[in-house]
Every structure is written in C-alpha cells, then in structure tokens.
Amino acid sequence: MKKDQNANYNRRKFITTSAKAFAAFTIVPRFVLGGKMPDGTLYTAPSDMINLGFIGTGKQGRGLTEAFLKTGQIRIAAISEVYKDKADLTIDKIKNFYAANAAIGSYADIPVYNDMRELLSLKNVDAVVIATPDHWHAAAAVRAAEAGKDIYCEKPLALTIKEGRAMVNATRKYNRVFQTGSMQRSWPEFRQAVELVRNGYIGEVKSVKVNVGPPPQKYNLSAEPIPAGLDWTTWLGPNEPAAFNTELAPPVSKDVFPNWRNYREFGGGMVTDWGAHMFDIAQWALDMDNSGPVEIIAPDGGEHPNLTFRYKNGVIMTHEKWEWDGAVLFTGTEGELRIKRGQIETTPAPLATRIIGENEKHVYKSENHYKDFLNAIRTRTKPICDVETGHRTASVCNLANMAYRLNRRLQWNPKKETFKNDAEATALLGRPMMNEWAIKL
C-alpha cells in the first residue's frame, strides 16, 4: 500500500510540475515560439537574430534603427556615437519601439561607445550600420571589414573615388557582405522603370536628365561654441581641423538633416546627396553598375549649358533642372519615361503599368532593403546594392563635382578609374586623411 501511495504522490508531483512548466512556457513571448508576426512574416528565433552595431545615430541613423528593428530579425548590440544627446535619444527611441511592439521582443541594455573601434572589437556584433557623415564612411567601413563585420553603409558611399575603391577592396579581401543604403532599388516604381528601359519599351535610350540640386561649396561657416557632450575632434575624425558650427551637427531639439552635406570637406552637396539616389537609378537602367561615363563636360555656356556625361555607347546624361524635382527623365527613340519617388509616367502612357513578361529581362528583386541585407548575410550572397554598385554610383556623383570644380572637360577611363593626361583631376581622386583614422588609398 505504501508503494502505491508513493507512486500516486510521484505521479501527482510530475503532473503538477509539468503543468507549471507548461504554464511558464505558454507565457514566453510569441517571437520565441516561431509562427508569424502580424504582418504575415515569420518570427525569427532568438538564436537566429543578427546582432547589429550602429556607427552614427543622428537623424538618419535613428531612422535606420527603427527600419531594422521592424524586420523582427535583429537585435541592436551596441552603438558608437560622439554626440551624447544623440545617443541618448536613440536609446529612448529603441525603448519606445519595443514598448509599442512587444511581439517583436523586449529592450535590453545597449552599450554606447565614443570610439567605434571598441564596438568593432565586440565578438557579439555580426554586422554594422554606418550612418555617419560622408567623410567618415571609408574610415569606418574599411575597419569594419578588417574586423570581420558585414556592413550596411549609407549613401553616397564615399567622399572620394579612391575611398570608394578602398571600401570595395576591403569588402572583397575579407569576404564581407556589403549593402549600400540606396533603398530606392528596393522600391517597386524604380524596379518597374528600370525593367521598362532595359527591355526597350522606350526604344534605344538617347538621353537622360537628372534633377538633384547643386554641387557643394568650400566650408566657410563661422566658429561657434562646441556643445556639451559632443566630441568634436572625433566627429572630424580623418579630416583636417575645422571650426564647429551647429549647421554641421545640430542639437537634437532640431529634427533636421544636418547641412554638413553642403560642404565639400564633409559631403558632395546635393549632387552626391540626392544624386546617389537618382544617378543610381540611371546607372541601373543603363546597365552600368560596373562601369560609368567616359567623358564629363562642365557647363560651357554654349553647346553644353548643363553638366554632361557621355557614355561609351553614345548615351548622354545631363545634370539639369526639369519639371520634376528629385527625378530622372529617360528619352528613347520610341518614347519617354519619367520617374521619381512614388510616381512613374511614360509616353506612351500605358507603358507605366506594363507587366514585364516572365521571359523578358528582369533585375534583382528586393522588396525590403533591410531584409535583403539580412538575407544576404545569412546566405553569404551579394545584396541588391553591393559595395561595387554603390561605389560606381558615388563615382558618377564625384566626377560631376570634380568637373564643376575644375570647370572643364574630363576624359575618364571607368575600367582603370583614371583620367587621361590630367594631373589636376587625378589629384582630386583622393584627399589627405588625418590622424589615426587614415586608411591606405
């Protein structure tokens, strides 16, 4: 009888313990258990999450933290930021995101580093997102590749052509996955435009007009007091010393994109800032992702009223204003195509909604730029805007700025990335990089 009582007791204990374990299991967050998120996509198990480090958390960087968190496939493992207020604001926004999206996960403490090298040394960081000002892109990306991190880097890819090539070389040497932040390539209207052009729906392309705004100017702002919490020396990084001005690094109370992009020491004006979007679409449609123009002609007040690119195949591309801002106009022998964000128009009109047939030419299809990067990390394949593609688009933009600066015609070899008998232009292919942040160009 005692044996039976013990058996019954042990059985009851097992059932009770199992019930408690089952109850505990049922309150584990949904994202741990698998299945689908509210948008229909699959939850990612914690063991499959990709750990991202963010280098630069200004306005664009903060936006990217949310874009990546929305994928449900990442954790933010660390942040590197030289302006304390911006790091604090980013942390707050990440906390708010998890509070509003509990199904995706929960917030865990995120370390913040002033020196990005500390972030790059972390073993638990799989990949980095670089959203610094342009003058930092190459110094950060090359070091990230050397540290074995995959890379998502904002556009325009590089401040100079030599810096872009150094980024490509480092990516290839260390077998890294690299996505350029030219997210329009993952938007349907641009993919439709590119496939219409490539399949000859407007005939043979004769000219392309790109409207993106002006080139940069030399930095000339007056000195202002450096705000508390900003490491100005590190913000300058590989650059020569320059006076602080809030236009370069505005306080978090001003929710604006900073104007460092308007000065050639830090950016390339709208020619690279918006040009990295719109010249990119032109390059994609013209199937020039691994090449570029052979001649760049500065405005001369005569035959060439606008800055003009000439490709080896005879296509002419101009940087000029036309009816649409931030847009591209393709003119072919049988029609026209106009494209900007959220809008595509064609002549003849029905072409805009033409369904590209299964057996016609198709380009790489990505429907989410951030998920595409994460998938490329997992499969070790090139994403939709690989580093070479980003470099080639940035090169077009930088060549335009060089022609504007020198105010004359340039002969360019896109294969060798050299100018023909032009020492002055050649000197502009790179720039001095300072301090411990310099890289070999």
N, C-alpha and C positions, 0 to 999 in steps of 0.2 A: 504493500500500500504506500509506503514511504517513497518507494521508487517511482510509482505513478504520480505522486504529488510533486516530486522534484521534476518529473518530465513535464507535467502541466505547467509548473512555475516557469521552467525554462522556455516552454513554448510561448507562454504569455509574455515573458520578457522579450523574446525575439520579435513577436508581433508588435509590441509596444515600441521597441527600439526602431524597428523597420518603419513603423508609421511616423515616428518623429523624424526619421531621416528623409522619408518621402515628403513630409510636410515642409522640411527645410529645403529640400530640392525644388519644390514647386514655387518657392518664392525667390529662387535665383533669377536675376534679370533675364529678360527674354533673349537678349542678344547672346547670352552664353549658351542657350539651348539650341540654337540653329533656327531654321524656318525662314520666314520672310518678314521684312520690315513693312511699314505702312505703304511705302511707295511700290511694293511688289518685289524689291530686290532682296536677295538672300542676306541674312545676318552673317557676319564674319566672326568665327570663333576667336576668343582672346589669343589663342596660340598662333593664329594666322594674321593677327593685326600687324601692320607695318608701323614701326616707330619712326616718327619724323622729328627732325630738329629744324627749327626756324631761325634763319640768319637774317635779321632785319624785320622789325614788326611795326613799321609805320603804317600809313593808311592802306597801302597795297598788301603788306604782309598780314595785317589783321583780317582783311577780306579773304586772303588765302587760307588762313587758319579755319575759318568757317566753311569755305568751299571743300577743304579736305575732310573736315570733321563730318560734313553731311554725307560723305561717301559711306560712312559706317565701317570703314576698313582700316582706320589709322588711330594711333594714339600719338599725342604730342609729347615727346620725351624730354625736350629741352628747348630753350630759347637763348639766342645771343642778340643782345640789343645794347647800344651805347647810350640810349636816352631813357633814363629810368621811368619817366612818366609814361612813355610809350609801351615799355614792357609791362608796367602795372595795368595799363588799360587793356592790353592784350590778354593778360591773365584773367581780368574781370570778365571780358567778353567770352572767353573759353568757359569759365564757370557758368555764366548765364546760358551759354549754349547747352551745356549738359543739364542744367536745371529745366530747360524747356524741351529737352529731347532725351528723357530718361531711358527710353528704349534703346538708344544707341550705346549708352554706357554711363559712367559717372566720372566726376573730376578726381584726379589725383595730383598731388603737388608736382609742379613743373619747375625745375631749377632754371635760373636765369644767369647767363654769363656775359660779362663785358667783352671778353676776348673769345672770338669764335673758335680759336684753337682748342680751348677747353671743351667746347661742345663736340668738336670733331674727334676728340680723343675718347669719347664715350663709346663703350662697346655695345650699348643697347640702342644706339641710333643707327637705323638702317639706311636712311636717306635724309637729305637736307633740302629745304626750300629756301632759295636765296632771293630775297626781296629788298635788297639794299639799293642805294643809288647806283647808277650805272658804273661809276668809276671804281666800284668795289667788286663787280661781277667776276672778273677774271681772277683776281687775287683769292677770292673765296672759292670759286669753282675748281681751280687747279688744286688747291689744298684739300678740298673735299674729295676729289678723285684720288689723290695720293693717300688719303685716309681710308679709302675703300668704301666711300659712301656713294650711293646713287644720288642723282641731282635733278631737281626742278629749279630752273633759273628764269627769273623774269626777263621779258623782252624790254628794250633791244638787248641782244645777247651780250655785246661788248662795246666798250667805248672806242676801241680802235680795231682795225683789221688784224693786226698781229696778235692782239689779246684774244680775239675770237679764235684764231688758228691755234693758239696755245691751249684754249679750252677744249677744242676738238682733239688735239694731240693727247692731252692728259686723259680725256674720256676713253680714247681708244687704248692707250697704253695700259690703263688699269681696269679695262673691261667693265666700264660703268654704264648704267642706263642713264640717259640724259634727256629730259623733256624741256624744251623752250616754252615759255608761257604765252605763246601765240595762240590763244584759246579760240580765235575765230576759225581755226582749222577744224575744230570740233563742233561748229555750228552748221546747221543744215543749209541755210541760204548760201553760204560760201562754198560748201561742197557742191551744191547744185550748179552754181555759177562756173566753177572750175570744170566740172564734167561737161557742161554745155560747150565751153570753149574748146576743151581737149577733143571733143567728138565732132568738132567742125560745124556746129549749128549756126554760127555766125560767119562761116566761111573761113578763109585764111586771115588770121589776125594781122592787121597792118599797123595799128597804133593803140597805145594805152595811155590814158590820162589818170594821174593820181593826185588827189587833192588832200593834203595833210597838214598844211601850215608851214611856217618859216624855219630857216636854219638857226643855229644858236649864235650867241654873241659871247665875247670875252667877259669873264666875270668882273663886275665893276661896282658891286654894292658896297655901301659904307659899313664900317665896323659897328657892331652892337654888342652889348654885354652878353657873355655866354650864360645861358640859364643854368640854374642849379640842376644837377642830375644828368647833365649832358657831357660826355667825354668827347670834347671837340677834336682833340688830337687823333683819337681813334676813328672818329667819324670821317676825318680827312684820309686816314689810312695811307695808301700808297701815293697820295697827292702831295704836291708842294704846300707849304703853309699858306693859309688864306684866312681872311677876316671872317668871323662869324656874322651871319645876318639871318634873321628869322625866316626870310624867304627860302632859305636852304633847308631849314629844319624847324617848321612851325610848331608851336605848342599844341598839345592835344585838345585845347579849347577851340582850335580852328580845324574843323574837319575838312581839310582840303588836300589835294595832291600838291606837294611842295614844288617850288619853282627852280630847284637845282637843275632840272632838266633843260632849262633855257640857256645854260651857260656851258661852253664847250669843255671846261675843265671837269665837269661832272656829268654832262649829258650831251645830246646832239640836237637839242631843240625839238620842234615838232616833226622835223624831217626824220628823226630816229624814233621819237616817242610814238607818234601816230603812224609814221612811215613803216615802223616794224610790224604794224598790223596790215596796212594797205599795200605797200610794196610786196609784202609777203604773199598776199593773195595774187598779185600779178605774177610773181615768180612761180607760184604753184600752178597757176593756169597755163603759163608758158612752158611748163615742164623744165624749169631752170633751177631746181632745188640743189643741184650740184655744180652750178655754174653762175653766170652773170653776164652783164653787158661787156662789150669790148671798147666802147668809147663813151665818155661823159663830156657833155658840152655845156659850159656855163652860159647863161643868158648873154647875148651879144647885141641886143637892140636891133637886130636885123633879121637874118634868116632863122635864128633861134631865139625867139622872145622869151622862152621858158627853158629852164634847165632840162637837158635832153639826154637820154640814154639811147644808145644804139646797140642792138644785139647782133651777133654774127649772122643770124638768119634773116636780118633785114628789119625786124620789128623795131619800131620807135616807141619809146616810153617817155612821157614828159611829167615833170612835177609842176602842176599848174592848177589854178582855180577854175572850177566849172560849177554847174548849178548845184551839185550835191557836195556837202562838206563831209570829210572823212570817208571818201568813196573812191571807187575805181570805175572807169569807163573803157570798155573794150570795143574797138571798132574793127569789123572784119569786112570781107568782100561781099558778104551776104546779109549783114545785119549788125546790130549793136547790143551790148549788154551793159547795164549799169547796176552796180552792187554796193550796198552799204549795210550796216547792221540793221537787220530786221526788214530789209527791203531789196527786192530784185525786180528789175524791169528790163524788158527786151524788145527789140524790133527785129522781126515780127513779135507781137505781144504774146501769142500762145507759147512761145519758147520757154517763158519763165517757169511754167508749171509742167513742162515736158518731162515725162517719166523716162529716165535713161534705161535702155533695154539691158537685159541680162548679159547679152553678148557684146555690148559696147564697152568703151573704156571707162573704168572706174578707178577712183583714187582710194587710198586708205580711208576707211570709215571709222571715225571716232564720234561718239555721241556725248561724251563727257571727258574733258581734257584731263581731269584729275584722276578719274578711274582708269583712263587709258595709261597714264603714267604708272599707277599702282599695278595694273595688269602686266605692263612691260617689265616691272621689277620681278614679278613672280615668274614670268616666262623667259626672262633674260633676252628679250627682243627689243628692237628699236620702237619707240613710240611714234605718234603721228608727227611730232615736230622735233626730231632728233637734233643733236647739237650741230651737225653739219648744216642742216637746213636753217637753223636759227642763225648760224654764222654767215651763211650766204645772203640771207635777207638783211642782216645787220651790215654786211659789206656794201650792199647796194646803197643803203642809207648813208653810210660813212663816206662812200665815194661821192655821193651828191654833195655832202658838206665840204669835202675837200675841193671839189670843183668850184663851189661857191666861194670858198676862202681864197683860192688862188686866182679865181676869176678868169679861167681859160679852159681850153680843151685838154682832156686827159686820155691817153691811149692805155687801155688796161688789158692784161692777159689774165682771164679768170682761172685758167688752169694752173699757172705758176704763181698767181697772185702778186704780179709785179707790174710796174709801169714801164713803158718804153722810153728809154733815154730821158728820164725826168727825176733828177736828184731831189729837187724841191718837193715834189709829190711823194717820192719814196720816203722822205724824212717824216711825213705825216702818217705813215702806215702804223707807227707805234708812238710811244711817248715815254718820257722818263718816269719810272716808278720808284718811289722813295722808300727809305727805312726798311724795316724787316719784312714789309708786306710786298716787296718787289718779287716778280716772277721773271723767269727767263723768257724773252720774246724772240 
